[in-house]
Amino acid sequence: QLHTEAREFNMVQITGLPQLCAFAVVAAVVGGDVSAKCVSLAGNWTSSKPGTPPASVVHIEFFQRDGEANFTLRATPWGAQQSYGTVALDGTTVTFLMVGGAMTTTEIEKADPSSPDCTRLGVGWCKFPYCGFAEPTWPPFPPAAPPSPAPPPPHSMPDCAVNGTACPPPTWVPNWNLTQSTTIQPSGDTFFDPEHPWGLISLDWSVARGIWFAKGRNKTNCEAVSTEGCRRLKTSGKAARCFIYHNMELALEWEETQRAVMYKADTADYFIQYTDGKGNKNGTIYNEPNTWGDQFFWDFTNPKAADYFVASVVASVNSPYVDGSFSDDVGGLPEEHPNAAKNTNLTADQLVALQLATAQTHQKLVDALVAAGKYNWQAFGGGDGTGPALPAGGGSSCISYMRSRCTPQFQTQPLMMEHSPKQANQSVAAFLITRPPIGFLGFGWESDDKNWDDIFLLQPGVPDGLCTEAISGVFTRQWSAGTASLDCNTFSADLPFPSL
C-alpha cells in the first residue's frame, strides 16, 4: 500500500464498491467542454448518475492544496488503499492510478456549458453541486495514513504505457482495411469462435479455461491453448491478429512459462516473499491462490526475474498465429491486490522501488516484442482498455479531440480507440480521419462478438493524405473510395464508402 499523508500529497478518497468496480478501467472521454488551465479539483465528486439512491452514491473527495498538482487516491472498499495522481501542467488532463485498474489519463471538463471549469472528468465523474442531483450527507473517512516517501509521479515512470509518451509502434505492414482494424478482448470457458471477422482479438486468460484446466492444477497449459485459439481464429479468417494473456504483477501457475520457475529453489527470489518489515525476505513466497492455481507476485527489483519474464513472454508468442501479449496490471503491486504489501510487511521504499522496476520491465518487454515483430496491448496507450472515444455531442470537446489527433506527429504512433455504438457514424469518421498506419477501433476488457457493428464492413480503401480542417470544426480526410468527414459543429458525419 502507498501511505502518503494528505499534507504532503493531496488526497482523493472514494467509497462505494459497486460503482468503483464499474470504473476501474480506462474510460472514454465523454461530453462537456474541456477546461483551460484547471488548477484545483478540491471538493466532493461522484461517478454516480441522477436517480441513484443516496446510500449508493459513490463519494469521491479531492483534497488538493493551492499551488500543488499532485494528489493521492484512497479507495476505502479496498482497505483504505491510497493511490496517486497529478494534474497536467497545462491543466487540461489528470493522470492517476485507478484502483483495480491501470494508470489512467482523462480530460478535465465542464459539467455543462454554464458550469465553472474543473467540474467534470472524462471518466464520467462530476463535482458537486454540478451533478444534477443533491449531494448526500457523507459518512466520515478514516484518518490519513502515516507519512511515507511520495510515490513517483506517473509522467516520470520509465514506461511509455503509463508516462504519457507514445510507445514505438510495431513493425507490422500497415493494414488500412477497416474491418481488419477492429478489436475486442473476449473471455469465456471455451475456444472463442465469433460469427464476425475482427482485426485484433486479444484472448483473456479465461478463454478456453475448460480446456486448459481439464487435467487439473499443475497440468494446466493456458499459453499453449491460447496459441491454439489464435490459430483457429486466424486460419478461419475470424482474426487478422491475435494476442494472448500475461500479467505484470502476478506469476500465474496456469501459464507454463511462469510455472517453470515458480517452484524452483534457485528462482524463489524472483518473487515477493514475506519480510521482517525492514526489507529482508524470510524465504517464504507470498501467494494469493485462486481456483485455477497459485498466484505469486513478481519481484522485478531482481534483474534476473525481470530478464526471465521478458524472455518468457517473447518466447510464448513465438508462433505465426500469435502477434503479441496483453500484459495486465502494468502498474504492478498493489493493483487488484491491495493487501499484499501489508501482508508481506513491504516497506514504503520497497513498494516504490518495485513499482519503478515494474515500469522498467514493461518498457523492456515492449521493446523486445517490437524487435521480435510482435506487440503489446498496453503499448497502444489505453491501459487495459482502449484509448479515449470521440466525446459525445460535438462542440468544443469534439474539436479539441480531433485537433489533438490531426497532426503529422500522431501518424507516427500506434492507436487504440474506443468505438461508440450510439454515435457509430461519428466514431468511425473520427477514426478514419485521424488513424495512423497502425490503428484499431473497438472495445477492451470482456468485449466479444456481441459488440459487432455492421459499420465495420465499410471499405474506404487507403488514405490519400492526412486530416484537414479547412473550415473550423470540420475535419476531413481523402481515401481512395471517397472522403470521410466529421463536422463537430453539427456533430454529423459523412462516410461515402462501399460496404462488404
Helices and strands as residue ranges (DSSP letters): E 10-15, H 17-22, E 43-46, G 54-56, E 59-63, E 70-75, G 76-78, E 81-87, E 93-97, E 103-109, E 120-121, E 126-127, G 154-156, G 179-181, E 182-185, E 198-202, H 209-212, H 222-235, E 239-247, E 250-252, H 256-262, G 265-270, E 273-275, E 281-285, E 295-297, H 303-316, E 324-328, H 340-343, H 348-371, E 375-376, G 377-380, H 396-405, G 408-412, E 415-418, G 421-423, H 424-434, E 439-445, G 449-451, G 454-457, E 468-471, E 474-479, E 482-487, E 492-494
